Structure formats: C-alpha cells, structure tokens
Amino acid sequence: MQISKKINVTNIVIWIVLAVMLLFTMTPIIFMISASMMERNQIMRMPFSWIPESFNRENFIKAVAGNDQSYIFVRNLSNSLFVSSTVAITTVLIASLTGYGLAKFRFRGRNTIFIMIMATMMIPFEAIMIPLYMVVMMLRIQNTYTGLILPFLVSAFGVFQMRQYLTTFPTEFLDAARVDGMGEFGIYWRIVLPNCMPVIATLSILSFRSQWDNLLWPLLVSQTKEMKTIPQYISTFALERNTDEGAMMAAALLASIPMFILFMSLTKYFIGGAAIYESRKG
C-alpha cells in the first residue's frame, strides 16, 4: 500500500514537471498566435493581454503583401521550401551512406575517420563563414540556390546519428542478403534505409528546421529580394523606426505552417524510434 502511494506521488510530480515544461515551451507560440491577431497598440500595451480584442486581418494582408507591397512572400516561402527540402534529403542520403559504412564495414582508419568527422562539430559556423563566402564568390554562385545549399549538403551530426543507430542494426540481416547475392548498394537501399525510418525522420526534421530558420548565411549570399528566404522576409518588418509587430507575427505564423506539417507527418516514426533503439541495445 505504501509503495503504491509512493508511485502515485511520483507520477503526480512527473506530470507537474511536464506541465511546467510544456507551458514554457508553448508560451512563445501562444504569444505569436495571439499577437498576429492584435493591433499594434494592444501588442505594445503592458501588462500584455493574451486575448485579442478583435481579429485584425490587416496583419495577415500586410504579412503577404510585404512592406513594399511587392507580394514576394510566396516566392521567398518557395525558396525556403526548396533549400530546406534539398538539404534535408541530401543530408539523409549522405549521412546514411557514411554512417552505414562506418558502422558495418571493417577497414583500417575507420575510427580515425569518424573522429575527424566529429571534430568538425567543434568548429562554429561563424569561424568558417567568411572562407565559405569567399569560395562562393570565386565559384560565382552567390545569389543562387547552389550557393544557399552547397555548404550544408553534409552534416557531421547526421553522420554521428546514423552511425550510432546502425551499430545496433542486426548484422545477420545483411549477411543473409549477401548470401542471396544482393549487392552492397542494394542492401543499403532495400534493407538498411527502410528499417531506419525513425532516425531518418528525426534527422529530416532537424535538417529541415535548421535551414528553415537559417538567417545568417542567406543574408550573405542572397542579394536580390527574389532569392531571399523566409527568415529574411520576416526581418524586413523590423524597421529602424517603425516596426510592424502584428504583421511580423502574422508572417512568422504563416511561415510556421510548413514546419508544423512536416513535424506532424513524421511524428509516428521518430516517437517510436527511441523504443526501437532501446530494445536493440537490450
């Protein structure tokens, strides 16, 4: 009876902690949704009122039209979709191939290569940003999709994630496929990839989100408004003297929809990924 009471108290404490964490996590999202429907004077009013006095649709009209009424929102959104999707796809493919090789093939220098790949994670992007920009300038790919995508095709974290996951992948499946005469690429494409959906979903979301939120590199490479990405578009509402907070929040809300759709569509894969990983370890 006493053990049961302790378990109940522990569960209550866990739920309280989770509820507090959820509240802190959701507060910025709730603020964005609420502020996107408010007029500017209500947004700036203190203390902040979380419930809009009325639905201000002008914020969403301005969000799509832009400060200069150019209606470039759709183009910038498409740029972000293309760049983020391309980086996510290439990251998954290259990282899974590299992780598969490092996890399942025995060759001299394997651990050294893995350590060198991991060492690149210690270098901040700001330290290599200027050399990367000089390379882009020399290749004359500034203000192009190639210039936006090329520096992010490979992810050291993605290689680490895939390698760690594939170390738990049963080698017996691979040996059986080799006995049946299947080639190494066929094993990778038909056996390894289909059974890595949890880690692929996780890596896809992280890679997509990283590029979707990327502002610094597009600021350097994108020189015309037609090549700007959605973070740059949102930043245009933050003017020096007259920032339109309502339109900025509305643009941010609209820009969050693709990320939300991707997350919800892949949720079933990566939620079960942890349980699969732990069962294989055991």
Kinemage of the C-alpha trace (Angstrom):
@kinemage 1
@onewidth
@group {chain A} dominant
@subgroup {mainchain}
@vectorlist {calphas} color= white
{ca met a 1} P 0.000 0.000 0.000
{ca gln a 2} L 2.841 2.343 0.897
{ca ile a 3} L 4.666 1.512 -2.348
{ca ser a 4} L 1.506 2.317 -4.313
{ca lys a 5} L 1.249 5.748 -2.650
{ca lys a 6} L 4.894 6.483 -3.479
{ca ile a 7} L 4.268 5.576 -7.117
{ca asn a 8} L 1.224 7.862 -7.256
{ca val a 9} L 3.166 10.773 -5.739
{ca thr a 10} L 5.993 10.213 -8.213
{ca asn a 11} L 3.569 10.225 -11.131
{ca ile a 12} L 1.985 13.465 -9.911
{ca val a 13} L 5.393 15.133 -9.609
{ca ile a 14} L 6.344 13.960 -13.108
{ca trp a 15} L 3.105 15.311 -14.573
{ca ile a 16} L 3.597 18.670 -12.840
{ca val a 17} L 7.153 18.965 -14.190
{ca leu a 18} L 5.974 18.032 -17.686
{ca ala a 19} L 3.123 20.547 -17.495
{ca val a 20} L 5.526 23.333 -16.471
{ca met a 21} L 7.906 22.412 -19.297
{ca leu a 22} L 5.006 22.389 -21.759
{ca leu a 23} L 3.898 25.822 -20.563
{ca phe a 24} L 7.378 27.304 -21.046
{ca thr a 25} L 7.646 25.675 -24.467
{ca met a 26} L 4.235 26.805 -25.695
{ca thr a 27} L 4.363 30.377 -24.367
{ca pro a 28} L 6.257 31.859 -27.364
{ca ile a 29} L 3.951 30.023 -29.786
{ca ile a 30} L 0.833 31.243 -27.990
{ca phe a 31} L 2.261 34.775 -27.979
{ca met a 32} L 2.927 34.593 -31.739
{ca ile a 33} L -0.607 33.393 -32.492
{ca ser a 34} L -2.219 35.935 -30.201
{ca ala a 35} L -0.081 38.888 -31.348
{ca ser a 36} L -0.704 38.087 -35.009
{ca met a 37} L -4.393 38.919 -34.466
{ca met a 38} L -3.858 42.129 -32.499
{ca glu a 39} L -3.447 45.754 -33.458
{ca arg a 40} L -0.096 47.345 -32.694
{ca asn a 41} L -1.329 49.393 -29.705
{ca gln a 42} L -2.629 46.249 -27.993
{ca ile a 43} L 0.605 44.317 -28.623
{ca met a 44} L 2.695 47.069 -27.011
{ca arg a 45} L 0.343 47.527 -24.072
{ca met a 46} L 1.678 46.471 -20.679
{ca pro a 47} L 0.719 44.244 -18.982
{ca phe a 48} L 0.268 42.158 -22.107
{ca ser a 49} L -3.250 40.907 -22.808
{ca trp a 50} L -3.166 37.379 -24.177
{ca ile a 51} L -6.656 37.562 -25.667
{ca pro a 52} L -7.049 39.783 -28.767
{ca glu a 53} L -9.732 42.432 -28.512
{ca ser a 54} L -10.665 41.747 -32.139
{ca phe a 55} L -9.329 39.786 -35.082
{ca asn a 56} L -7.147 42.135 -37.130
{ca arg a 57} L -6.939 40.578 -40.589
{ca glu a 58} L -4.839 43.505 -41.825
{ca asn a 59} L -1.822 41.874 -40.183
{ca phe a 60} L -2.116 38.855 -42.458
{ca ile a 61} L -2.706 41.014 -45.536
{ca lys a 62} L 0.437 43.011 -44.731
{ca ala a 63} L 2.316 39.777 -43.994
{ca val a 64} L 1.666 38.520 -47.524
{ca ala a 65} L 1.976 41.892 -49.272
{ca gly a 66} L 5.169 42.985 -47.514
{ca asn a 67} L 6.284 46.465 -46.533
{ca asp a 68} L 6.801 47.436 -50.173
{ca gln a 69} L 3.572 45.783 -51.413
{ca ser a 70} L 5.621 43.517 -53.687
{ca tyr a 71} L 3.803 40.312 -52.663
{ca ile a 72} L 7.137 38.474 -52.685
{ca phe a 73} L 6.083 36.323 -49.713
{ca val a 74} L 5.164 33.275 -51.815
{ca arg a 75} L 8.475 33.408 -53.705
{ca asn a 76} L 10.514 33.682 -50.513
{ca leu a 77} L 8.491 30.877 -48.944
{ca ser a 78} L 9.145 28.705 -52.009
{ca asn a 79} L 12.868 29.474 -51.766
{ca ser a 80} L 12.953 28.278 -48.175
{ca leu a 81} L 10.951 25.170 -49.027
{ca phe a 82} L 13.288 24.239 -51.873
{ca val a 83} L 16.513 24.933 -49.972
{ca ser a 84} L 15.375 23.230 -46.757
{ca ser a 85} L 13.954 20.180 -48.552
{ca thr a 86} L 17.068 19.734 -50.678
{ca val a 87} L 19.380 19.993 -47.684
{ca ala a 88} L 17.234 17.560 -45.679
{ca ile a 89} L 17.203 14.974 -48.492
{ca thr a 90} L 20.931 15.184 -49.231
{ca thr a 91} L 21.784 15.144 -45.532
{ca val a 92} L 19.794 11.940 -45.011
{ca leu a 93} L 21.269 10.207 -48.069
{ca ile a 94} L 24.913 11.163 -47.475
{ca ala a 95} L 24.752 10.697 -43.703
{ca ser a 96} L 23.068 7.289 -44.011
{ca leu a 97} L 25.625 6.070 -46.562
{ca thr a 98} L 28.523 7.297 -44.442
{ca gly a 99} L 27.007 6.016 -41.205
{ca tyr a 100} L 26.333 2.624 -42.778
{ca gly a 101} L 29.940 2.349 -43.930
{ca leu a 102} L 31.358 3.386 -40.562
{ca ala a 103} L 29.021 1.102 -38.619
{ca lys a 104} L 29.048 -2.116 -40.652
{ca phe a 105} L 32.330 -2.209 -42.611
{ca arg a 106} L 35.697 -3.092 -41.072
{ca phe a 107} L 38.623 -1.193 -42.572
{ca arg a 108} L 41.805 0.465 -41.413
{ca gly a 109} L 41.360 4.025 -40.157
{ca arg a 110} L 37.617 3.712 -39.625
{ca asn a 111} L 37.695 5.182 -36.116
{ca thr a 112} L 40.098 7.920 -37.198
{ca ile a 113} L 37.739 8.996 -39.963
{ca phe a 114} L 34.819 9.007 -37.547
{ca ile a 115} L 36.769 11.115 -35.026
{ca met a 116} L 37.778 13.586 -37.745
{ca ile a 117} L 34.143 13.940 -38.826
{ca met a 118} L 33.097 14.543 -35.239
{ca ala a 119} L 35.870 17.096 -34.776
{ca thr a 120} L 34.242 19.321 -37.383
{ca met a 121} L 31.320 19.765 -34.997
{ca met a 122} L 33.651 21.686 -32.669
{ca ile a 123} L 34.155 24.438 -35.269
{ca pro a 124} L 31.454 27.134 -35.099
{ca phe a 125} L 29.897 28.183 -38.366
{ca glu a 126} L 30.933 31.803 -37.748
{ca ala a 127} L 34.595 30.717 -37.908
{ca ile a 128} L 34.273 29.339 -41.440
{ca met a 129} L 31.582 31.688 -42.713
{ca ile a 130} L 33.958 34.168 -44.380
{ca pro a 131} L 36.104 31.477 -46.087
{ca leu a 132} L 32.899 29.820 -47.316
{ca tyr a 133} L 31.667 33.119 -48.686
{ca met a 134} L 34.994 33.657 -50.488
{ca val a 135} L 34.639 30.211 -52.082
{ca val a 136} L 31.102 31.067 -53.160
{ca met a 137} L 32.353 34.317 -54.667
{ca met a 138} L 35.156 32.571 -56.552
{ca leu a 139} L 32.727 29.958 -57.893
{ca arg a 140} L 30.317 32.773 -58.803
{ca ile a 141} L 27.348 31.054 -57.233
{ca gln a 142} L 26.249 33.894 -54.969
{ca asn a 143} L 22.558 34.785 -55.247
{ca thr a 144} L 21.772 31.252 -56.483
{ca tyr a 145} L 20.190 28.158 -54.988
{ca thr a 146} L 23.540 26.392 -55.325
{ca gly a 147} L 25.193 28.981 -53.113
{ca leu a 148} L 22.466 28.602 -50.491
{ca ile a 149} L 22.558 24.787 -50.492
{ca leu a 150} L 26.144 23.701 -51.173
{ca pro a 151} L 27.740 24.460 -47.749
{ca phe a 152} L 25.078 22.397 -45.942
{ca leu a 153} L 24.881 19.219 -48.045
{ca val a 154} L 26.720 17.162 -45.401
{ca ser a 155} L 26.052 17.146 -41.656
{ca ala a 156} L 28.568 15.741 -39.171
{ca phe a 157} L 25.786 15.368 -36.626
{ca gly a 158} L 23.763 13.429 -39.187
{ca val a 159} L 26.679 11.033 -39.756
{ca phe a 160} L 27.002 10.559 -35.998
{ca gln a 161} L 23.283 9.951 -35.577
{ca met a 162} L 23.085 7.416 -38.417
{ca arg a 163} L 26.249 5.631 -37.360
{ca gln a 164} L 25.079 5.250 -33.760
{ca tyr a 165} L 21.702 3.942 -34.886
{ca leu a 166} L 23.152 1.474 -37.388
{ca thr a 167} L 25.584 -0.027 -34.887
{ca thr a 168} L 22.504 -1.666 -33.330
{ca phe a 169} L 21.198 -2.909 -36.694
{ca pro a 170} L 21.312 -6.751 -36.841
{ca thr a 171} L 24.288 -7.815 -38.973
{ca glu a 172} L 22.589 -11.160 -39.623
{ca phe a 173} L 20.119 -9.468 -41.988
{ca leu a 174} L 22.965 -8.060 -44.040
{ca asp a 175} L 24.821 -11.381 -44.162
{ca ala a 176} L 21.669 -13.179 -45.289
{ca ala a 177} L 21.193 -10.664 -48.105
{ca arg a 178} L 24.814 -11.137 -49.214
{ca val a 179} L 24.339 -14.898 -49.272
{ca asp a 180} L 21.317 -14.385 -51.528
{ca gly a 181} L 23.544 -12.461 -53.940
{ca met a 182} L 22.374 -8.922 -53.242
{ca gly a 183} L 24.931 -6.171 -53.825
{ca glu a 184} L 26.055 -3.722 -51.158
{ca phe a 185} L 24.108 -0.799 -52.584
{ca gly a 186} L 21.015 -2.992 -52.880
{ca ile a 187} L 21.409 -3.969 -49.235
{ca tyr a 188} L 21.671 -0.323 -48.275
{ca trp a 189} L 18.711 0.777 -50.414
{ca arg a 190} L 16.321 -2.137 -49.843
{ca ile a 191} L 17.153 -3.284 -46.320
{ca val a 192} L 19.009 -0.609 -44.351
{ca leu a 193} L 17.093 2.537 -45.388
{ca pro a 194} L 13.552 1.109 -44.972
{ca asn a 195} L 14.446 -0.035 -41.459
{ca cys a 196} L 15.899 3.328 -40.431
{ca met a 197} L 12.735 5.405 -40.702
{ca pro a 198} L 12.776 6.601 -37.061
{ca val a 199} L 16.272 8.091 -37.295
{ca ile a 200} L 15.647 9.299 -40.862
{ca ala a 201} L 12.517 11.134 -39.710
{ca thr a 202} L 14.393 12.737 -36.823
{ca leu a 203} L 17.336 13.773 -38.998
{ca ser a 204} L 14.999 15.089 -41.703
{ca ile a 205} L 13.132 17.307 -39.262
{ca leu a 206} L 16.321 18.635 -37.655
{ca ser a 207} L 17.972 19.340 -41.016
{ca phe a 208} L 14.846 20.957 -42.462
{ca arg a 209} L 14.329 23.126 -39.389
{ca ser a 210} L 17.978 24.192 -39.326
{ca gln a 211} L 17.749 25.571 -42.854
{ca trp a 212} L 14.212 26.891 -42.429
{ca asp a 213} L 15.437 29.083 -39.559
{ca asn a 214} L 18.777 29.969 -41.170
{ca leu a 215} L 19.162 33.734 -41.466
{ca leu a 216} L 22.893 34.453 -41.355
{ca trp a 217} L 24.057 32.600 -44.488
{ca pro a 218} L 21.197 33.764 -46.767
{ca leu a 219} L 21.936 37.336 -45.656
{ca leu a 220} L 25.414 36.934 -47.146
{ca val a 221} L 24.529 35.017 -50.299
{ca ser a 222} L 21.078 36.323 -51.318
{ca gln a 223} L 21.450 39.723 -52.931
{ca thr a 224} L 18.039 40.227 -54.527
{ca lys a 225} L 14.633 40.048 -52.903
{ca glu a 226} L 13.626 37.249 -55.299
{ca met a 227} L 16.329 34.982 -53.808
{ca lys a 228} L 15.670 35.798 -50.157
{ca thr a 229} L 14.379 33.147 -47.771
{ca ile a 230} L 11.511 33.405 -45.323
{ca pro a 231} L 13.611 34.463 -42.265
{ca gln a 232} L 14.932 37.379 -44.320
{ca tyr a 233} L 11.399 38.257 -45.372
{ca ile a 234} L 10.199 38.321 -41.755
{ca ser a 235} L 13.143 40.512 -40.747
{ca thr a 236} L 12.027 43.173 -43.250
{ca phe a 237} L 9.164 44.082 -40.900
{ca ala a 238} L 11.690 45.077 -38.207
{ca leu a 239} L 12.384 48.587 -39.456
{ca glu a 240} L 14.624 51.071 -37.675
{ca arg a 241} L 11.886 53.442 -36.550
{ca asn a 242} L 8.560 51.795 -37.320
{ca thr a 243} L 8.407 48.057 -36.668
{ca asp a 244} L 5.104 46.409 -37.557
{ca glu a 245} L 4.912 43.767 -34.824
{ca gly a 246} L 1.496 42.480 -35.825
{ca ala a 247} L 2.456 41.843 -39.450
{ca met a 248} L 5.743 40.309 -38.329
{ca met a 249} L 3.932 37.853 -36.045
{ca ala a 250} L 1.432 37.054 -38.797
{ca ala a 251} L 4.259 36.346 -41.256
{ca ala a 252} L 6.004 34.173 -38.663
{ca leu a 253} L 2.763 32.274 -38.047
{ca leu a 254} L 2.241 31.619 -41.763
{ca ala a 255} L 5.886 30.577 -42.116
{ca ser a 256} L 5.492 28.079 -39.262
{ca ile a 257} L 2.806 26.082 -41.068
{ca pro a 258} L 5.156 24.010 -43.323
{ca met a 259} L 7.346 23.135 -40.344
{ca phe a 260} L 4.303 22.092 -38.342
{ca ile a 261} L 3.005 19.923 -41.204
{ca leu a 262} L 6.391 18.195 -41.568
{ca phe a 263} L 6.605 17.561 -37.840
{ca met a 264} L 3.115 16.093 -37.603
{ca ser a 265} L 3.556 13.917 -40.692
{ca leu a 266} L 6.739 12.311 -39.327
{ca thr a 267} L 5.757 12.129 -35.654
{ca lys a 268} L 4.763 8.456 -35.762
{ca tyr a 269} L 8.234 7.472 -36.959
{ca phe a 270} L 10.542 9.220 -34.528
{ca ile a 271} L 8.345 8.792 -31.429
{ca gly a 272} L 8.732 5.035 -31.821
{ca gly a 273} L 12.411 5.382 -32.668
{ca ala a 274} L 13.561 5.653 -29.079
{ca ala a 275} L 11.768 2.467 -28.073
{ca ile a 276} L 13.258 0.569 -31.036
{ca tyr a 277} L 16.745 1.843 -30.233
{ca glu a 278} L 16.487 0.859 -26.570
{ca ser a 279} L 15.134 -2.618 -27.429
{ca arg a 280} L 18.079 -3.233 -29.757
{ca lys a 281} L 20.540 -2.113 -27.106
{ca gly a 282} L 18.983 -4.514 -24.676
